[in-house]
Amino acid sequence: MTQNRFEQVDERPDDAMTLVLGRDGEKQYGIIDCPRSASQGRLPKDFSSGELPLKEAFRSAIRLANDFKVPLVVMDPDGLWQPDWGKLYRYGDDEEPAGE
């Protein structure tokens, strides 16, 4: 079965929705950010979800990206990505991990 692939970035782009994964002590959360410029006029202003539980943020980001037909990228400075969500990659990384 083919895994979904998500690009990991270090900064929020103006042309994509960003799922930001973060941690505050033991609390893990996700924030969905989508600039108005990425939505091709579908959003009246920039959107930010505020902190959501990790899995809820992931699922909501996919649903919103599909609804608004915008690319979805991920910022994960704390390494909170869950492997069962799919493959997280960086643009320009040509090498596949061993075994794939």
Secondary structure by P-SEA (a helix, b strand, c coil): cbbbbbbbbccccccbbbbbbbbcccccbbbbbbcccccccccccccccccccaaaaaaaaaaaaaaabbbbbbbbcccccccccccccccccccccccc
